[in-house]
Amino acid sequence: MKPHWNPLLGCPRVLKRWVSDVRSPTIYALSTKQGRSAIAVIRISGPTTLDIFKRLSRIDDDKRLQRHRFANVRKLYDPKSGVLLDEALSLFFKGPNSYTGEDVLELHVHGGNAVVKCVLNAIKYLHDSSAPVRYADPGEFSRRGFQNGKFDLTEVEGVRDMIDAETEFQRVSALSSLKGETRQLFHRWRTEIVKNVALLTTVIDFGEDHDIEEVNELFGRVAQNIDLLEAEIVNYLEKVRRSEILMKGIKLSLIGPPNAGKSSLLNVLSNSDSVIVSDIPGTTRDSIDIPLDVGGYKVVIGDTAGIRSFEDADTIEKEGIKRATTKSLESDIAVIILPVDLQEINSDLIKHIENLKSSTSSCSENILVALNKSDLLEDPSQHGQIIKQFSELLKLPESSFCLLSCANRDGINSLMATLIERFKIITLTTNSDPISISQRSQDILSNDVLHGFHEFRSYNGTDDVLATESLRYSVEGIGKITGEAVGIEEILGVVFSSFCIGK
């Protein structure tokens, strides 16, 4: 039996890739940062790239012009006056084997402002109505690469994240998309969903060729496959959410009573006098955020006002205490700085620590206690006993405590190592590298792909057509992320290649 046209799947749709031709403008731009530097890179891409280079270098012999991926040193001339502009290193990439998929030329000129300006003006002068040349729009080189099939949207977003990366783990996070790992994962999900759509399509189009038992088995298999895919995508989104902390910065707040050493510890961690240190209580009255690179992690450390009784604070300090308690509740990690003297721990601080432990945004694993001023302890054998006493008082495990001295920097390295281990737990990077995708992609996975799975379950067993349409909605969701679309030919291709129909 031949398959009939299924109106549910609609008209065939394929993703049209843009192909450059002589009517497409050649674009150019300064690819390095503006300003005085040793080298500046000017990038040119488009159908008239080699013609532009011919006129700039005054070389007509194609054999001497420029070979693919070979570097040459060439003199560049003003095409209007013939004046020598610069002597530059040139690199040519023949399309489609280039970043944009078109002919691409890179001119590595000297980085003086005057040199860059005159070379850019010379390229601009070569514009012609029959062979347009213009300055590139933001991101246009990457856009042409996507349109010419060099990479998908997840890789484009990876390029942007790689440029924005400030720390080692941000770089690693962006690299997963840039290397195509995200594309491969999404392609696998897309392929699996298409296979399940094809399974359902066999029932819709060829149901009379199957008995009831076969049909039920097919539906059961699809439902099981979708359950497994959903669990994988949900876990992936959770890891992305945790890894996002790496991009925005782990929020770490320093809290404690006045004069415990919060500002001193911040100065030690930042290796600078970022905040004022004084033995006068209430010196810090507002929250101060300082971004730092701690072991490859971007961390935003917040110094806060000392927490003590409102009765002992003036109006401004009271507001500072309120902000300190709020900030610590919203942080990813709270480091409580306490002096080694138990007598200096006030009831207001103990009450706030209880709130920290029971808050939804924090837990005891995300609380560290730094017992400062260990240099005042004459007997090192007291250390274990002091930690035990504080552990019993605050009802926190002894593993959450460390002794240190901001005065002589004892214990700082141990605190840093503990913090890094906590960072790994928070961001789920203990056993694997971080991953990142754009907020756009996260929204589509949640609102399109997972929503399609939910709708499939609501129709499964009651309406085969709508159940199939729900999965098709999920496929198109992934297509929105990667830039791919699904058509009838692809689904029927899977049907005919994978299943025996018309038996």
VEXLOTI-62941 format. One line per field, with one value per residue (C-alpha): residue number from 1; chain; x, y, z. Coordinates in steps of 0.05 Angstrom, whole numbers, always signed. Example, Ala and Ser with C-alpha at 12.3 -4.5 7.8 and 13.67 -1.06 7.14 Angstrom:
REM residues 2
nr = [1; 2];
kette = [A; A];
east = [+246; +273];
north = [-90; -21];
up = [+156; +143];
***
This chain:
REM residues 503
nr = [1; 2; 3; 4; 5; 6; 7; 8; 9; 10; 11; 12; 13; 14; 15; 16; 17; 18; 19; 20; 21; 22; 23; 24; 25; 26; 27; 28; 29; 30; 31; 32; 33; 34; 35; 36; 37; 38; 39; 40; 41; 42; 43; 44; 45; 46; 47; 48; 49; 50; 51; 52; 53; 54; 55; 56; 57; 58; 59; 60; 61; 62; 63; 64; 65; 66; 67; 68; 69; 70; 71; 72; 73; 74; 75; 76; 77; 78; 79; 80; 81; 82; 83; 84; 85; 86; 87; 88; 89; 90; 91; 92; 93; 94; 95; 96; 97; 98; 99; 100; 101; 102; 103; 104; 105; 106; 107; 108; 109; 110; 111; 112; 113; 114; 115; 116; 117; 118; 119; 120; 121; 122; 123; 124; 125; 126; 127; 128; 129; 130; 131; 132; 133; 134; 135; 136; 137; 138; 139; 140; 141; 142; 143; 144; 145; 146; 147; 148; 149; 150; 151; 152; 153; 154; 155; 156; 157; 158; 159; 160; 161; 162; 163; 164; 165; 166; 167; 168; 169; 170; 171; 172; 173; 174; 175; 176; 177; 178; 179; 180; 181; 182; 183; 184; 185; 186; 187; 188; 189; 190; 191; 192; 193; 194; 195; 196; 197; 198; 199; 200; 201; 202; 203; 204; 205; 206; 207; 208; 209; 210; 211; 212; 213; 214; 215; 216; 217; 218; 219; 220; 221; 222; 223; 224; 225; 226; 227; 228; 229; 230; 231; 232; 233; 234; 235; 236; 237; 238; 239; 240; 241; 242; 243; 244; 245; 246; 247; 248; 249; 250; 251; 252; 253; 254; 255; 256; 257; 258; 259; 260; 261; 262; 263; 264; 265; 266; 267; 268; 269; 270; 271; 272; 273; 274; 275; 276; 277; 278; 279; 280; 281; 282; 283; 284; 285; 286; 287; 288; 289; 290; 291; 292; 293; 294; 295; 296; 297; 298; 299; 300; 301; 302; 303; 304; 305; 306; 307; 308; 309; 310; 311; 312; 313; 314; 315; 316; 317; 318; 319; 320; 321; 322; 323; 324; 325; 326; 327; 328; 329; 330; 331; 332; 333; 334; 335; 336; 337; 338; 339; 340; 341; 342; 343; 344; 345; 346; 347; 348; 349; 350; 351; 352; 353; 354; 355; 356; 357; 358; 359; 360; 361; 362; 363; 364; 365; 366; 367; 368; 369; 370; 371; 372; 373; 374; 375; 376; 377; 378; 379; 380; 381; 382; 383; 384; 385; 386; 387; 388; 389; 390; 391; 392; 393; 394; 395; 396; 397; 398; 399; 400; 401; 402; 403; 404; 405; 406; 407; 408; 409; 410; 411; 412; 413; 414; 415; 416; 417; 418; 419; 420; 421; 422; 423; 424; 425; 426; 427; 428; 429; 430; 431; 432; 433; 434; 435; 436; 437; 438; 439; 440; 441; 442; 443; 444; 445; 446; 447; 448; 449; 450; 451; 452; 453; 454; 455; 456; 457; 458; 459; 460; 461; 462; 463; 464; 465; 466; 467; 468; 469; 470; 471; 472; 473; 474; 475; 476; 477; 478; 479; 480; 481; 482; 483; 484; 485; 486; 487; 488; 489; 490; 491; 492; 493; 494; 495; 496; 497; 498; 499; 500; 501; 502; 503];
kette = [A; A; A; A; A; A; A; A; A; A; A; A; A; A; A; A; A; A; A; A; A; A; A; A; A; A; A; A; A; A; A; A; A; A; A; A; A; A; A; A; A; A; A; A; A; A; A; A; A; A; A; A; A; A; A; A; A; A; A; A; A; A; A; A; A; A; A; A; A; A; A; A; A; A; A; A; A; A; A; A; A; A; A; A; A; A; A; A; A; A; A; A; A; A; A; A; A; A; A; A; A; A; A; A; A; A; A; A; A; A; A; A; A; A; A; A; A; A; A; A; A; A; A; A; A; A; A; A; A; A; A; A; A; A; A; A; A; A; A; A; A; A; A; A; A; A; A; A; A; A; A; A; A; A; A; A; A; A; A; A; A; A; A; A; A; A; A; A; A; A; A; A; A; A; A; A; A; A; A; A; A; A; A; A; A; A; A; A; A; A; A; A; A; A; A; A; A; A; A; A; A; A; A; A; A; A; A; A; A; A; A; A; A; A; A; A; A; A; A; A; A; A; A; A; A; A; A; A; A; A; A; A; A; A; A; A; A; A; A; A; A; A; A; A; A; A; A; A; A; A; A; A; A; A; A; A; A; A; A; A; A; A; A; A; A; A; A; A; A; A; A; A; A; A; A; A; A; A; A; A; A; A; A; A; A; A; A; A; A; A; A; A; A; A; A; A; A; A; A; A; A; A; A; A; A; A; A; A; A; A; A; A; A; A; A; A; A; A; A; A; A; A; A; A; A; A; A; A; A; A; A; A; A; A; A; A; A; A; A; A; A; A; A; A; A; A; A; A; A; A; A; A; A; A; A; A; A; A; A; A; A; A; A; A; A; A; A; A; A; A; A; A; A; A; A; A; A; A; A; A; A; A; A; A; A; A; A; A; A; A; A; A; A; A; A; A; A; A; A; A; A; A; A; A; A; A; A; A; A; A; A; A; A; A; A; A; A; A; A; A; A; A; A; A; A; A; A; A; A; A; A; A; A; A; A; A; A; A; A; A; A; A; A; A; A; A; A; A; A; A; A; A; A; A; A; A; A; A; A; A; A; A; A; A; A; A; A; A; A; A; A; A; A; A; A; A; A; A; A; A; A; A; A; A; A; A; A; A; A; A; A; A; A; A; A; A; A; A; A; A; A; A; A];
east = [+0; +28; +29; -21; -8; -13; -42; -19; +54; +40; +80; +153; +199; +274; +322; +347; +420; +440; +491; +536; +540; +564; +502; +519; +559; +631; +638; +699; +714; +768; +767; +813; +800; +804; +863; +938; +969; +1025; +979; +909; +871; +824; +778; +745; +692; +651; +652; +699; +751; +807; +791; +798; +865; +889; +876; +906; +969; +975; +987; +953; +987; +940; +998; +1031; +967; +949; +945; +894; +918; +987; +1015; +1049; +1078; +1049; +1054; +986; +973; +919; +879; +863; +930; +978; +1011; +1041; +997; +1030; +1067; +1020; +1017; +960; +922; +872; +818; +783; +709; +676; +736; +733; +699; +642; +640; +660; +728; +759; +821; +856; +904; +949; +970; +1010; +964; +971; +906; +928; +948; +883; +842; +876; +871; +797; +785; +821; +775; +714; +736; +732; +656; +619; +545; +558; +604; +582; +630; +609; +629; +602; +544; +556; +563; +555; +616; +587; +518; +545; +580; +514; +477; +529; +524; +592; +560; +492; +463; +490; +561; +549; +527; +589; +633; +600; +608; +681; +695; +660; +695; +734; +756; +781; +715; +677; +724; +713; +638; +635; +681; +628; +584; +642; +670; +602; +587; +521; +502; +517; +475; +416; +421; +417; +355; +324; +339; +309; +245; +239; +246; +188; +146; +160; +137; +71; +65; +66; +5; -32; -18; -14; -54; -97; -34; -20; -59; -80; -23; +28; -2; -2; +70; +90; +56; +88; +156; +147; +122; +183; +231; +200; +205; +279; +290; +252; +293; +357; +335; +312; +379; +415; +376; +393; +467; +461; +427; +483; +536; +504; +530; +599; +582; +547; +594; +585; +554; +593; +576; +620; +578; +593; +594; +630; +707; +708; +754; +706; +739; +808; +791; +764; +829; +869; +828; +831; +904; +889; +863; +793; +757; +773; +795; +785; +776; +717; +651; +604; +658; +625; +554; +536; +547; +610; +616; +684; +690; +750; +779; +785; +815; +787; +718; +687; +666; +630; +649; +605; +630; +572; +558; +571; +509; +493; +435; +395; +398; +473; +469; +451; +401; +451; +482; +413; +400; +468; +450; +385; +422; +474; +422; +384; +448; +471; +403; +408; +481; +505; +555; +556; +623; +612; +672; +677; +730; +758; +728; +660; +640; +638; +582; +516; +447; +425; +480; +462; +389; +409; +452; +391; +353; +409; +406; +331; +326; +307; +367; +419; +434; +486; +531; +534; +554; +627; +652; +720; +746; +792; +848; +877; +944; +916; +913; +977; +966; +955; +924; +864; +844; +805; +769; +749; +721; +681; +652; +631; +602; +558; +537; +518; +494; +539; +585; +658; +676; +644; +696; +767; +816; +854; +889; +882; +941; +993; +952; +952; +897; +881; +903; +860; +800; +812; +816; +751; +716; +738; +710; +644; +645; +651; +591; +548; +563; +561; +633; +661; +665; +650; +663; +611; +564; +527; +471; +435; +373; +337; +355; +336; +268; +256; +276; +227; +170; +172; +209; +187; +118; +111; +128; +75; +23; +42; +26; -41; -62; -26; -78; -135; -116; -59; -57; -51; +0; +43; +34; +58; +123; +131; +125; +183; +225; +212; +232; +301; +302; +291; +353; +399; +369; +343; +272; +237; +198; +154; +210; +254; +200; +177; +250; +258; +193; +215; +287; +274; +209; +177; +112; +60; +78];
north = [+0; +68; +123; +178; +252; +269; +340; +340; +346; +403; +425; +404; +455; +457; +506; +550; +567; +634; +628; +687; +711; +773; +811; +802; +859; +847; +867; +891; +911; +921; +855; +876; +928; +1000; +1039; +1041; +971; +932; +897; +909; +857; +879; +825; +825; +774; +768; +756; +813; +799; +780; +839; +886; +855; +861; +935; +946; +906; +926; +853; +830; +762; +710; +663; +715; +740; +698; +623; +592; +592; +618; +680; +734; +802; +853; +927; +961; +1023; +1075; +1055; +1128; +1163; +1104; +1125; +1069; +1058; +1001; +935; +881; +806; +778; +713; +688; +634; +608; +597; +553; +534; +597; +625; +656; +604; +659; +684; +716; +760; +782; +841; +844; +917; +959; +980; +1055; +1093; +1130; +1065; +1030; +1090; +1099; +1024; +1023; +1085; +1053; +992; +1037; +1075; +1009; +1006; +1002; +995; +931; +904; +934; +940; +963; +962; +901; +903; +877; +801; +798; +754; +701; +711; +695; +634; +609; +625; +587; +526; +533; +526; +527; +578; +542; +549; +623; +635; +597; +646; +704; +670; +655; +728; +749; +697; +728; +666; +596; +562; +612; +595; +520; +531; +570; +518; +463; +503; +529; +459; +435; +390; +426; +419; +344; +335; +374; +338; +271; +294; +319; +253; +213; +254; +249; +173; +173; +217; +167; +110; +146; +163; +89; +79; +140; +124; +48; +29; -21; -62; -72; -110; -79; -111; -83; -13; -14; -37; +21; +72; +42; +44; +118; +136; +102; +137; +205; +193; +179; +240; +285; +263; +276; +346; +364; +343; +381; +445; +437; +432; +493; +532; +514; +529; +597; +617; +614; +666; +714; +701; +661; +706; +701; +744; +758; +766; +768; +814; +882; +878; +803; +815; +814; +874; +847; +780; +814; +854; +789; +753; +811; +824; +898; +950; +948; +969; +1008; +968; +998; +974; +1022; +981; +996; +1020; +982; +1008; +986; +925; +928; +879; +862; +812; +765; +705; +650; +586; +600; +616; +685; +704; +768; +777; +823; +856; +874; +912; +876; +843; +865; +889; +946; +980; +991; +1018; +1086; +1097; +1087; +1025; +994; +999; +968; +909; +899; +897; +849; +798; +804; +797; +735; +701; +714; +691; +624; +618; +654; +658; +676; +711; +703; +719; +659; +687; +656; +715; +761; +722; +759; +729; +769; +736; +667; +679; +701; +638; +597; +635; +621; +546; +543; +590; +562; +594; +569; +507; +484; +459; +530; +560; +566; +593; +626; +633; +693; +718; +649; +684; +704; +631; +613; +538; +505; +445; +489; +492; +428; +443; +513; +487; +435; +489; +533; +473; +457; +530; +542; +471; +465; +406; +415; +408; +476; +510; +534; +573; +631; +696; +756; +787; +735; +699; +632; +586; +629; +575; +524; +570; +581; +506; +494; +549; +520; +452; +485; +522; +455; +428; +490; +491; +414; +415; +364; +309; +345; +411; +467; +479; +540; +557; +622; +642; +638; +565; +549; +580; +541; +475; +489; +522; +484; +418; +397; +427; +384; +322; +342; +351; +284; +249; +284; +259; +192; +137; +185; +222; +195; +255; +307; +264; +262; +337; +349; +313; +351; +415; +390; +376; +446; +473; +443; +470; +540; +531; +504; +537; +472; +457; +391; +371; +315; +283; +275; +241; +195; +181; +153; +114; +79; +67; +41; +3; -51; -22; -54; -124];
up = [+0; -19; +33; +23; +33; +107; +116; +188; +169; +121; +62; +56; +87; +83; +111; +56; +62; +34; -22; -40; -111; -148; -126; -53; -23; -2; +70; +109; +181; +233; +271; +327; +381; +360; +387; +382; +380; +348; +298; +272; +232; +176; +150; +81; +58; -5; -80; -98; -43; -91; -137; -78; -59; -131; -131; -62; -76; -150; -170; -234; -241; -211; -198; -153; -122; -61; -46; -1; +72; +54; +88; +46; +60; +11; +1; +2; -41; -44; -106; -121; -111; -115; -49; -7; +54; +92; +86; +113; +125; +83; +92; +41; +52; -10; -1; +21; +64; +106; +168; +128; +72; +23; -1; +60; +64; +128; +126; +187; +184; +233; +290; +287; +282; +219; +184; +200; +179; +111; +94; +112; +70; +11; +15; +20; -43; -83; -76; -142; -157; -197; -143; -77; -19; +50; +123; +158; +207; +278; +276; +200; +188; +236; +206; +136; +165; +193; +129; +88; +133; +167; +236; +270; +319; +380; +353; +336; +408; +431; +392; +428; +497; +481; +466; +531; +574; +632; +671; +655; +670; +628; +571; +581; +585; +519; +486; +489; +440; +399; +386; +362; +422; +435; +362; +363; +426; +399; +332; +369; +407; +342; +307; +364; +363; +287; +293; +343; +298; +242; +287; +300; +226; +209; +253; +224; +151; +153; +214; +176; +161; +235; +287; +353; +391; +343; +347; +423; +423; +378; +422; +484; +453; +433; +503; +534; +487; +502; +577; +571; +527; +574; +634; +595; +574; +644; +673; +618; +634; +708; +692; +646; +701; +749; +697; +685; +753; +723; +670; +717; +775; +839; +891; +956; +1016; +1076; +1139; +1213; +1274; +1272; +1275; +1259; +1199; +1140; +1105; +1122; +1090; +1028; +1021; +1029; +976; +927; +944; +949; +998; +968; +1032; +1094; +1154; +1224; +1295; +1303; +1301; +1244; +1194; +1137; +1128; +1058; +1013; +971; +912; +882; +824; +830; +794; +847; +820; +750; +776; +770; +841; +862; +935; +976; +1040; +1086; +1149; +1214; +1243; +1314; +1356; +1326; +1394; +1386; +1315; +1287; +1230; +1173; +1204; +1215; +1140; +1128; +1173; +1136; +1070; +1097; +1119; +1053; +1012; +1049; +1039; +964; +957; +929; +987; +1053; +1089; +1162; +1192; +1268; +1318; +1356; +1421; +1433; +1477; +1416; +1382; +1391; +1391; +1329; +1288; +1313; +1295; +1224; +1215; +1232; +1178; +1129; +1142; +1132; +1072; +1003; +968; +1017; +1058; +1108; +1051; +1024; +1090; +1111; +1177; +1179; +1250; +1245; +1290; +1301; +1314; +1382; +1404; +1440; +1441; +1372; +1408; +1422; +1349; +1347; +1412; +1389; +1323; +1362; +1409; +1350; +1314; +1374; +1383; +1310; +1296; +1235; +1216; +1235; +1161; +1151; +1195; +1183; +1225; +1194; +1208; +1162; +1199; +1180; +1126; +1160; +1135; +1074; +1025; +1061; +1057; +983; +970; +1009; +970; +903; +923; +941; +874; +838; +876; +863; +789; +779; +752; +801; +748; +683; +647; +652; +594; +571; +522; +512; +550; +483; +476; +548; +538; +474; +507; +564; +527; +461; +467; +537; +526; +464; +506; +557; +502; +472; +537; +543; +474; +473; +468; +455; +391; +349; +302; +357; +394; +331; +321; +393; +379; +313; +355; +397; +335; +309; +377; +370; +298; +326; +369; +316; +255; +224; +201; +191; +129; +106; +65; +126; +167; +111; +95; +165; +158; +94; +114; +184; +181; +139; +113; +68; +91];
***
